[in-house]
Amino acid sequence: MTQAREPNDRDIFTRMAQVEYRLTRIENTNAQLQETIAPGGYITDAFERVVDRIDEVEDRLNARMDERFAEVNRRFDSQDARFDSQDAKLDIILRAITGLGNS
């Protein structure tokens, strides 16, 4: 009777080994996912890099706009007679915004 149970025992041991292997793979994958999504993990680092890049671009754009507005203000503050009319002032603003006044 023990001979009849031996193949079943081997089959059970084989299945248990497969279950243990699969469980180990699941645990390893879960650990990797936890490292990825946990605070300070890969995803957090990626978002921080994106936010830093956005801040850099925003700072550059702000600096460019400040330069353009400073240019417009310098032109308004000048004593040149051609800037006395309202139309000329609007023309200066439009040129500064569109970039046509850079030449």
Secondary structure, 3 states (H helix, E strand, C coil): CHHHHHHHHHHHHHHHHHHHHHHHHHHHHHHHHHHHHCCCCHHHHHHHHHHHHHHHHHHHHHHHHHHHHHHHHHHHHCCCHHHCCHHHHHHHHHHHHHCHHHC
